Each structure stands twice: as structure tokens, then as C-alpha cells.
């Protein structure tokens, strides 16, 4: 009988300690969850602000006013100014590097 009582008492202490630690771990996790939810809501607020700003700065009327103010005389690109990639002349060979660039160091560049 005495052994059973000690075993029950020991088991109760171990279980109580485990439950106590579990409770505090759950409380910490709940606090972290609330913090993360708060951060997400703040980021959503910032996103809404950025979307509103983007809507304003990408507005064609606003862009036209900026162009008139900062680029006087600017005209939109005409279709005749566009060329296919094959129509662009490329160099036949790569640029040659002047020999003087290799004489910067006494032994040259290895």
C-alpha cells in the first residue's frame, strides 16, 4: 500500500510539472501568434498605402503632367522609330583592348 501511494504521488508530481510546462509553452506560442497576426495586419496596411500610391503615380494623366514639366518638347515614340533586332548593326569582332592597359603593373596582368 505504501509503495502504491508513493508511486501515485511521484506520478502526480511528474504530470503536474509536465502540465505546468505545457501550459506556459502554449501561452508563449499564443503570444507569438498574436504578435505575428499584428505584424501581418501592419504589413497589409502598408500594402494598401503602397497600392494607393502606385495607383496615383502610374496614372497616365499624372505621368503626362510630369513629362510636360520635366521633359519639354518630348514626343511619344513613333512606330517608324522601331526596328527589328535583325536590323540593328552589330560589331563584326569584339573590341580590342589596348596594350597599355596591361602595363599598369610591372609584371603585367596574369
C-alpha positions in Angstrom: 0.0 0.0 0.0 2.8 2.4 0.9 4.6 1.8 -2.5 1.4 2.5 -4.4 0.9 5.7 -2.6 4.5 6.8 -3.3 4.1 5.8 -6.9 0.9 7.8 -7.3 2.4 10.8 -5.6 5.5 10.7 -7.8 3.4 10.3 -10.9 1.2 13.2 -9.9 4.3 15.4 -9.4 5.7 14.5 -12.8 2.4 15.0 -14.5 1.8 18.3 -12.7 5.3 19.5 -13.7 4.7 18.5 -17.3 1.3 20.2 -17.5 2.8 23.3 -15.9 5.5 23.5 -18.6 3.0 22.7 -21.4 0.7 25.5 -20.2 3.5 28.0 -20.3 4.6 26.8 -23.7 1.1 27.3 -25.0 0.9 30.8 -23.5 4.2 31.7 -25.2 3.0 30.3 -28.5 -0.3 32.2 -28.2 1.7 35.4 -27.6 3.9 34.8 -30.6 0.8 34.1 -32.7 -0.8 37.4 -31.6 2.4 39.2 -32.4 2.6 37.6 -35.9 -1.0 38.4 -36.6 -0.4 42.0 -35.6 2.7 42.2 -37.9 0.6 40.8 -40.8 -2.1 43.4 -40.3 0.5 46.1 -40.2 2.0 44.8 -43.5 -1.5 44.7 -45.0 -2.0 48.3 -44.1 1.4 49.3 -45.6 0.4 47.3 -48.8 -2.8 49.3 -49.1 -0.9 52.5 -48.8 1.6 51.4 -51.4 -1.1 50.3 -53.8 -2.8 53.7 -53.4 0.5 55.5 -54.1 1.1 53.2 -57.1 -2.3 54.0 -58.5 -1.5 57.7 -58.2 2.0 57.6 -59.8 1.0 55.3 -62.6 -2.0 57.4 -63.6 -1.5 58.4 -67.2 -2.7 62.0 -66.5 -0.2 62.4 -63.7 2.6 60.9 -65.9 1.7 63.3 -68.7 2.0 66.3 -66.4 5.4 65.1 -65.2 6.6 64.6 -68.8 5.4 68.1 -69.7 7.1 69.6 -66.7 10.5 67.8 -66.8 10.8 66.8 -70.5 9.7 69.8 -72.6 9.4 69.0 -76.2 9.2 65.3 -75.6 7.2 63.4 -78.2 5.9 59.8 -77.9 7.8 57.1 -79.7 6.7 56.7 -83.4 6.3 53.3 -85.0 8.9 54.3 -87.6 11.5 54.6 -84.9 11.3 50.9 -84.1 13.4 48.3 -85.8 13.5 44.5 -85.6 16.5 43.1 -83.8 17.9 41.8 -87.1 18.0 45.4 -88.4 20.5 46.6 -85.7 24.1 46.5 -86.9 26.4 44.7 -84.6 30.2 44.8 -84.5 32.0 42.1 -86.5 34.5 41.4 -83.8 34.8 42.3 -80.1 36.6 45.4 -79.1 40.3 45.2 -78.9 41.8 46.0 -75.5 44.7 48.5 -75.8 48.1 47.0 -74.8 48.7 50.0 -72.4 46.1 48.7 -70.0 48.2 45.6 -69.4 51.3 47.6 -68.5 49.8 49.1 -65.3 51.6 46.6 -63.2 55.3 45.9 -63.5 54.7 42.3 -64.4 51.5 42.8 -66.3 48.2 41.2 -65.5 48.5 37.4 -65.2 
